[in-house]
Amino acid sequence: MLRQVFDPLHLQAATLDVVSGSYAPSSLLLSRQQQRLARLLEVAHAGSALYRERLGKNRIGAADWLRLPPVTRGELMDRFQDWVTDPELDLESLQAFVSDPERVAEPWLGKYMVWESSGTSGSPGIFVQEAQALAVYDALEAVRHHMRSPGVGAFGAFSPLELMGVGSRYALVTATGGHFASVCSMERLRRINPWIGASAKGFSIQQPTAALVDALNDYAPSMLATYPSAAAMLAEEAEQGRLRIRPRCVLTGGEALSQAARARISRAFGAPVRSSYGTSEFLPMAWECAQGHLHLNEDWVLLEPVDERHRPVPPGEPSHTVLLTNLVNHVQPLIRYDLGDQICLHTERCACGSPLPVIQVRGRRDDTLRVPGRQRGQSVSLLPLALCTVLEEECGVFDFQLQQREKGTLVLRLALEGAEGQAAIERCREALQAFAIAQGAQPIRVLGEAGCAVPRGRSGKACRVMLAN
C-alpha cells in the first residue's frame, strides 16, 4: 500500500489551533494571520523565482504586501517551474499524472497530494499540497465545517464519532474520473482511515439519473454532499418518490446556492441544507453557521474583494473579483491571486458569536437544461456540471458556452478558430449527444460556432451553461 500524505503531528497541532481560533478574539486572529503572512512571504522569496522577482531584493513585508501586483492562474501555470518552491515538481510529469484517473489520490514523490481544477475560469490548473497544508484543511473541515454555533457544541448535529465515519454513511455526488479536489480528498481520507473507507462513497453525476437514484437508494446515505444543481435534481427525484433516501444533512458547495433551491432541497429530504465555499486553490475557505451565514477562515486564508482595477471595494458591496492569499501552502505560494469570484465581505459580527467575518459568494449560476425524454411528455435534466465535465474530460475543451436554443437544440460556442475549432466542435457534438441519450433523452441537435468570444460576467468567469434569453 502506498504511503499517504498525512502527518498526525501536524494534524494534531492544526486541530488545536483551529479549535482555539474558532473562539479567539479578533485581535488574536489578526496576529496569527500576520505571522503566517510574514512567513509565507519569506518562503516565497527564498524558494520561488517568480515571487522573488515580484517581491524585489528588499523583500516586501507583511506591512506593505498590498503593493504586490495580482497574479493570475494563467501566469502561474505558464511559469510553473519558476512558481513552485520544490525544483522536483515538473509540470509535464504532473500533467501526465493527472491524466490517469487510476492514480487519483496517489502520493506524488511520496510527499505531495496533487489535484486539478475544473477549468471554469477558462484555464485549468494543477495544485500541489504538502502534508502541512492538508493537515490545516483537514482540521478546518473537521472542526468548523461541522460547527453550528458556540452555544450548541463544536459538531452541531453530528457527534465526533459520526464525523470519523462511525454510524454514518457519507455519499459524495460529484464529477468523477478526474483528479478533482473533492474526489482526491475523499479518497485520501478513505485510505488513511478505515472507518471512513467503509462509510464514504463517491457517485458520478455523469451516469444516467435513474442509475444514480438506484445506487443512492441502495447505499442509503445519512449525509449527502453534492453541488446545488445536482441536489435540486435529486430533490425532484425524491418528490416523485423515486429517490427514497433520508439523509440527516445535505451539504452543498462548488456552485451558488439560492434560497429557493435551499428550501426545495430541504423540503424534499426533510433535512437541513448547509453550504460551504472552497476552491482548488484553498479547499475549505468558508463554513456556514446556524444563522445561515458563511464565515471566512481568515486566520488561514486572505480574501480581498476588489473592483475591475484591483482596488478595494467597501464592505457590503459586491466585488468585481477577489484576490486570494493562501497562508498555509508553501510549495505553491498563492499571493494576491485573482480567483475570479464575486463576493461581498461584511464587517458586522454574526449573531452566532463567531469572530470570523461573514461573506456572501456570488459565483457563477449555470442553468440546468431540460430536453425531451424518450417517453412521451417526459423531460430529462442535463446538469451543468455534468455537461461541463463531458466537454472538459472527454473533449479537452475548457473555454466555451453552451446555450439551449430550443427544447432539443443546444448551441456550443468555442473560442477556438479554424480547423482546430471545427474539430473540437465535432468531438463535443458526439460527446454531448451520447451523454444526452445515456440520460434517457431523445436525440438532440448540437450546433457549433467557432471563433467566438465566450461571454463573461462581472465575476470574470463565464456563464458556461445557460438557457436562451
ChimeraX attribute file (.defattr): number of C-alpha atoms within 10 A of each C-alpha:
attribute: neighborCount
match mode: 1-to-1
recipient: residues
	/A:1	4
	/A:2	8
	/A:3	11
	/A:4	19
	/A:5	22
	/A:6	21
	/A:7	13
	/A:8	11
	/A:9	11
	/A:10	16
	/A:11	20
	/A:12	14
	/A:13	14
	/A:14	21
	/A:15	21
	/A:16	13
	/A:17	16
	/A:18	22
	/A:19	15
	/A:20	12
	/A:21	19
	/A:22	22
	/A:23	15
	/A:24	14
	/A:25	13
	/A:26	15
	/A:27	10
	/A:28	13
	/A:29	21
	/A:30	13
	/A:31	12
	/A:32	16
	/A:33	18
	/A:34	18
	/A:35	14
	/A:36	19
	/A:37	25
	/A:38	16
	/A:39	16
	/A:40	24
	/A:41	22
	/A:42	18
	/A:43	17
	/A:44	25
	/A:45	23
	/A:46	13
	/A:47	20
	/A:48	23
	/A:49	17
	/A:50	20
	/A:51	24
	/A:52	21
	/A:53	12
	/A:54	18
	/A:55	20
	/A:56	11
	/A:57	9
	/A:58	8
	/A:59	17
	/A:60	19
	/A:61	17
	/A:62	17
	/A:63	10
	/A:64	8
	/A:65	16
	/A:66	13
	/A:67	12
	/A:68	14
	/A:69	12
	/A:70	16
	/A:71	18
	/A:72	15
	/A:73	21
	/A:74	14
	/A:75	11
	/A:76	19
	/A:77	18
	/A:78	11
	/A:79	14
	/A:80	20
	/A:81	18
	/A:82	18
	/A:83	23
	/A:84	26
	/A:85	22
	/A:86	14
	/A:87	12
	/A:88	9
	/A:89	17
	/A:90	12
	/A:91	16
	/A:92	9
	/A:93	9
	/A:94	17
	/A:95	13
	/A:96	9
	/A:97	18
	/A:98	20
	/A:99	15
	/A:100	12
	/A:101	12
	/A:102	12
	/A:103	14
	/A:104	24
	/A:105	26
	/A:106	23
	/A:107	19
	/A:108	18
	/A:109	9
	/A:110	11
	/A:111	16
	/A:112	21
	/A:113	26
	/A:114	23
	/A:115	26
	/A:116	21
	/A:117	18
	/A:118	24
	/A:119	17
	/A:120	19
	/A:121	22
	/A:122	18
	/A:123	14
	/A:124	17
	/A:125	18
	/A:126	21
	/A:127	21
	/A:128	21
	/A:129	23
	/A:130	21
	/A:131	19
	/A:132	21
	/A:133	24
	/A:134	23
	/A:135	24
	/A:136	23
	/A:137	21
	/A:138	18
	/A:139	23
	/A:140	26
	/A:141	20
	/A:142	18
	/A:143	19
	/A:144	22
	/A:145	24
	/A:146	22
	/A:147	22
	/A:148	21
	/A:149	19
	/A:150	16
	/A:151	9
	/A:152	11
	/A:153	13
	/A:154	20
	/A:155	19
	/A:156	17
	/A:157	14
	/A:158	15
	/A:159	14
	/A:160	14
	/A:161	11
	/A:162	17
	/A:163	18
	/A:164	17
	/A:165	19
	/A:166	14
	/A:167	12
	/A:168	22
	/A:169	20
	/A:170	22
	/A:171	23
	/A:172	23
	/A:173	22
	/A:174	21
	/A:175	25
	/A:176	21
	/A:177	16
	/A:178	21
	/A:179	27
	/A:180	22
	/A:181	24
	/A:182	22
	/A:183	22
	/A:184	21
	/A:185	20
	/A:186	18
	/A:187	19
	/A:188	21
	/A:189	20
	/A:190	19
	/A:191	18
	/A:192	15
	/A:193	12
	/A:194	12
	/A:195	19
	/A:196	23
	/A:197	17
	/A:198	15
	/A:199	20
	/A:200	20
	/A:201	19
	/A:202	18
	/A:203	17
	/A:204	16
	/A:205	23
	/A:206	22
	/A:207	15
	/A:208	18
	/A:209	20
	/A:210	14
	/A:211	13
	/A:212	18
	/A:213	19
	/A:214	14
	/A:215	13
	/A:216	19
	/A:217	15
	/A:218	11
	/A:219	16
	/A:220	19
	/A:221	22
	/A:222	17
	/A:223	19
	/A:224	22
	/A:225	23
	/A:226	25
	/A:227	24
	/A:228	24
	/A:229	25
	/A:230	22
	/A:231	26
	/A:232	23
	/A:233	19
	/A:234	21
	/A:235	21
	/A:236	17
	/A:237	17
	/A:238	19
	/A:239	16
	/A:240	11
	/A:241	11
	/A:242	15
	/A:243	22
	/A:244	17
	/A:245	19
	/A:246	18
	/A:247	20
	/A:248	17
	/A:249	20
	/A:250	25
	/A:251	19
	/A:252	23
	/A:253	17
	/A:254	19
	/A:255	21
	/A:256	21
	/A:257	23
	/A:258	13
	/A:259	9
	/A:260	9
	/A:261	18
	/A:262	19
	/A:263	13
	/A:264	18
	/A:265	24
	/A:266	18
	/A:267	15
	/A:268	20
	/A:269	23
	/A:270	14
	/A:271	15
	/A:272	16
	/A:273	25
	/A:274	23
	/A:275	25
	/A:276	25
	/A:277	24
	/A:278	16
	/A:279	15
	/A:280	17
	/A:281	25
	/A:282	23
	/A:283	18
	/A:284	23
	/A:285	24
	/A:286	28
	/A:287	26
	/A:288	23
	/A:289	26
	/A:290	15
	/A:291	12
	/A:292	14
	/A:293	20
	/A:294	23
	/A:295	25
	/A:296	24
	/A:297	23
	/A:298	20
	/A:299	24
	/A:300	25
	/A:301	19
	/A:302	20
	/A:303	21
	/A:304	23
	/A:305	25
	/A:306	22
	/A:307	18
	/A:308	14
	/A:309	8
	/A:310	17
	/A:311	12
	/A:312	15
	/A:313	19
	/A:314	15
	/A:315	14
	/A:316	16
	/A:317	14
	/A:318	21
	/A:319	27
	/A:320	23
	/A:321	24
	/A:322	27
	/A:323	22
	/A:324	23
	/A:325	23
	/A:326	24
	/A:327	25
	/A:328	25
	/A:329	22
	/A:330	24
	/A:331	23
	/A:332	22
	/A:333	25
	/A:334	27
	/A:335	23
	/A:336	22
	/A:337	21
	/A:338	21
	/A:339	23
	/A:340	24
	/A:341	21
	/A:342	23
	/A:343	23
	/A:344	21
	/A:345	22
	/A:346	16
	/A:347	12
	/A:348	11
	/A:349	12
	/A:350	18
	/A:351	11
	/A:352	15
	/A:353	14
	/A:354	20
	/A:355	21
	/A:356	23
	/A:357	19
	/A:358	23
	/A:359	22
	/A:360	20
	/A:361	19
	/A:362	18
	/A:363	21
	/A:364	23
	/A:365	18
	/A:366	19
	/A:367	19
	/A:368	22
	/A:369	21
	/A:370	18
	/A:371	23
	/A:372	19
	/A:373	19
	/A:374	15
	/A:375	11
	/A:376	7
	/A:377	7
	/A:378	12
	/A:379	17
	/A:380	21
	/A:381	18
	/A:382	25
	/A:383	21
	/A:384	20
	/A:385	25
	/A:386	20
	/A:387	21
	/A:388	23
	/A:389	22
	/A:390	19
	/A:391	22
	/A:392	19
	/A:393	16
	/A:394	13
	/A:395	18
	/A:396	13
	/A:397	22
	/A:398	21
	/A:399	23
	/A:400	26
	/A:401	22
	/A:402	27
	/A:403	22
	/A:404	21
	/A:405	15
	/A:406	14
	/A:407	13
	/A:408	17
	/A:409	15
	/A:410	25
	/A:411	20
	/A:412	21
	/A:413	23
	/A:414	23
	/A:415	16
	/A:416	20
	/A:417	14
	/A:418	9
	/A:419	10
	/A:420	11
	/A:421	20
	/A:422	17
	/A:423	14
	/A:424	19
	/A:425	23
	/A:426	15
	/A:427	16
	/A:428	22
	/A:429	22
	/A:430	12
	/A:431	16
	/A:432	23
	/A:433	18
	/A:434	14
	/A:435	20
	/A:436	21
	/A:437	16
	/A:438	14
	/A:439	20
	/A:440	20
	/A:441	24
	/A:442	18
	/A:443	18
	/A:444	19
	/A:445	15
	/A:446	21
	/A:447	16
	/A:448	18
	/A:449	17
	/A:450	20
	/A:451	14
	/A:452	16
	/A:453	13
	/A:454	17
	/A:455	14
	/A:456	14
	/A:457	13
	/A:458	18
	/A:459	23
	/A:460	21
	/A:461	21
	/A:462	21
	/A:463	22
	/A:464	27
	/A:465	26
	/A:466	19
	/A:467	15
	/A:468	11
	/A:469	6
